């Protein structure tokens, strides 16, 4: 893939890698019998809601960036619910990552410094949102590996 801004290309490729690693780790976590920490966070009710959270976030980061940059909707399907996510996770992740490949290809580098309010109320430039999108699955992968090591 050729991007006008190679930094975006790197982030898209890193996101792909780390989302796939997260799904592999999630599967190992589920098979291990380890548990998630007790919390009132609805994304941690079960391993299934955590998987929905990670996949929904991957969708949300790209749709947000496209909205802010005035790009067409990336056509990422809504994330399956917790009751069906395990059976659909691999196909859905492939779909999300495929839809991540094209939207930012023709965006000039200077646009990645534009700052917008994220859906959770924090100001982010597009570059920082890409970095956040890459770190999100890394953080959850780390968390799940730690939980497995403790059990």
C-alpha positions as CSV (number, residue, x, y, z in Angstrom):
1,X,0.0,0.0,0.0
2,X,1.2,3.5,-0.9
3,X,0.1,6.2,1.5
4,X,0.7,9.9,1.0
5,X,1.8,9.9,4.6
6,X,4.0,6.9,5.5
7,X,3.3,7.4,9.2
8,X,-0.3,6.5,8.6
9,X,0.8,3.4,6.6
10,X,2.9,2.3,9.5
11,X,0.1,2.8,12.0
12,X,-2.4,0.9,9.8
13,X,0.0,-2.0,9.5
14,X,0.8,-2.0,13.3
15,X,-2.9,-1.8,14.1
16,X,-3.5,-4.9,11.9
17,X,-0.7,-6.8,13.6
18,X,-1.7,-5.9,17.2
19,X,-5.4,-6.6,16.6
20,X,-4.6,-10.1,15.3
21,X,-2.3,-10.7,18.3
22,X,-5.0,-9.5,20.7
23,X,-7.5,-12.0,19.2
24,X,-5.0,-14.8,19.5
25,X,-4.3,-13.8,23.1
26,X,-8.0,-13.5,23.9
27,X,-8.5,-17.1,22.6
28,X,-5.6,-18.3,24.8
29,X,-7.1,-16.4,27.8
30,X,-10.5,-18.0,27.3
31,X,-9.0,-21.5,27.0
32,X,-6.8,-20.9,30.1
33,X,-9.7,-20.4,32.5
34,X,-8.2,-17.2,33.9
35,X,-10.7,-14.5,35.0
36,X,-11.0,-10.8,34.4
37,X,-10.6,-8.4,37.3
38,X,-13.7,-7.5,39.3
39,X,-15.0,-4.1,38.2
40,X,-18.1,-2.2,37.4
41,X,-16.9,-1.5,33.9
42,X,-19.4,-3.0,31.5
43,X,-16.7,-3.9,29.0
44,X,-15.3,-6.3,31.6
45,X,-18.5,-8.2,32.5
46,X,-17.1,-11.2,30.7
47,X,-14.3,-12.2,28.2
48,X,-17.0,-11.8,25.5
49,X,-17.8,-8.2,26.4
50,X,-14.0,-7.5,26.4
51,X,-13.7,-8.9,22.9
52,X,-16.7,-6.8,21.7
53,X,-15.1,-3.8,23.3
54,X,-11.8,-4.3,21.5
55,X,-13.4,-4.9,18.1
56,X,-15.9,-2.1,18.5
57,X,-13.1,0.3,19.4
58,X,-11.2,-0.7,16.2
59,X,-14.3,0.1,14.2
60,X,-14.9,3.4,16.1
61,X,-11.4,4.8,15.7
62,X,-11.6,4.6,11.9
63,X,-15.1,5.9,11.7
64,X,-14.2,8.8,13.9
65,X,-11.1,9.7,11.8
66,X,-13.1,9.5,8.6
67,X,-15.8,11.7,10.1
68,X,-13.3,14.3,11.3
69,X,-11.4,14.4,8.0
70,X,-14.6,14.6,5.9
71,X,-13.9,11.2,4.3
72,X,-16.5,8.8,3.2
73,X,-17.9,6.3,5.7
74,X,-15.4,3.4,5.8
75,X,-18.3,0.9,5.6
76,X,-17.3,-1.1,8.7
77,X,-20.2,-3.3,9.8
78,X,-21.5,-2.9,13.3
79,X,-19.7,-5.1,15.9
80,X,-21.5,-8.4,16.7
81,X,-22.9,-8.6,20.3
82,X,-21.4,-10.5,23.2
83,X,-23.7,-13.5,22.5
84,X,-22.3,-14.0,19.0
85,X,-18.9,-12.5,19.1
86,X,-16.8,-15.6,19.6
87,X,-18.2,-17.4,16.5
88,X,-17.8,-14.2,14.4
89,X,-14.7,-12.7,15.8
90,X,-12.2,-13.9,13.1
91,X,-14.4,-12.9,10.2
92,X,-15.4,-9.6,11.7
93,X,-11.7,-8.7,12.5
94,X,-10.7,-9.5,8.9
95,X,-13.5,-7.2,7.8
96,X,-12.5,-4.4,10.1
97,X,-8.9,-4.6,9.1
98,X,-9.7,-4.7,5.4
99,X,-11.8,-1.6,5.8
100,X,-8.8,0.1,7.6
101,X,-6.6,-0.3,4.5
102,X,-8.0,2.4,2.3
103,X,-9.6,5.5,4.0
104,X,-6.3,7.3,4.9
105,X,-4.3,6.4,1.7
106,X,-4.7,9.8,0.0
107,X,-4.7,12.0,3.1
108,X,-1.9,14.5,3.1
109,X,0.5,14.4,6.1
110,X,-0.4,17.9,7.4
111,X,-4.0,16.8,8.0
112,X,-2.9,14.2,10.6
113,X,-2.0,17.1,12.9
114,X,-5.6,18.5,12.9
115,X,-7.1,18.3,16.4
116,X,-10.7,17.2,17.2
117,X,-12.7,16.2,20.3
118,X,-12.7,12.4,20.7
119,X,-16.0,10.7,21.5
120,X,-14.9,10.5,25.1
121,X,-14.3,14.2,25.3
122,X,-10.5,14.4,25.0
123,X,-8.7,16.4,22.2
124,X,-6.8,14.2,19.8
125,X,-5.1,14.9,16.5
126,X,-5.6,12.3,13.9
127,X,-2.0,11.0,14.3
128,X,-2.5,10.6,18.1
129,X,-5.8,8.7,17.4
130,X,-3.9,6.3,15.1
131,X,-1.4,5.8,17.9
132,X,-4.2,5.3,20.4
133,X,-5.8,2.7,18.1
134,X,-2.5,0.8,17.9
135,X,-1.9,0.9,21.7
136,X,-5.5,-0.2,22.6
137,X,-5.1,-3.9,21.6
138,X,-1.5,-3.9,23.0
139,X,-2.8,-2.8,26.4
140,X,-5.5,-5.5,26.4
141,X,-3.1,-8.1,25.2
142,X,-0.7,-7.2,28.0
143,X,-3.6,-7.3,30.5
144,X,-4.8,-10.7,29.4
145,X,-1.3,-12.2,29.5
146,X,-0.8,-10.9,33.0
147,X,-4.1,-12.4,34.1
148,X,-3.1,-15.8,32.6
149,X,0.3,-15.6,34.3
150,X,-1.3,-15.0,37.7
151,X,-3.8,-17.9,37.4
